[in-house]
Amino acid sequence: MANSLHRPQYELFRKMMVVAREEAGLTQVQVASGLGRPQSFVSKYERGDRRLDFTEFVEIANVLGVDVAKFLATYQDNVRWGDIGQILRKTDRS
């Protein structure tokens, strides 16, 4: 089985997190400051070098002003009904 950091589903989650930060108009430094963590923490999870656990995700969502339930519903819809490869290629072009 592939490393979970490199599965298409986690790649989608990771990219959705980057988009959420950008849509919130925040830099990695600002998110890190809101979390009381170094900027490298944000950089590592955005690059896929570090996996987030659920509690970390919820903390980050709060800093970003993201509704966790809506985020998860969007993720599930994309995984369930979408072509993950197509979605990832689309976000790469953004």
NORHUUR-V8171 format. One record per run of one state. SS is the DSSP state (@ for helix, = for strand, . for the rest). FROM is the first residue (numbers start at 1). TO is the last residue. Records with the same first field share a line. If there is no record, write none. Layout:
SS = FROM-TO ; FROM-TO
This chain:
. = 1-3 ; 7-7 ; 24-27 ; 36-38 ; 48-53 ; 65-67 ; 82-83 ; 94-94
@ = 4-6 ; 8-23 ; 28-35 ; 39-47 ; 54-64 ; 68-81 ; 84-93
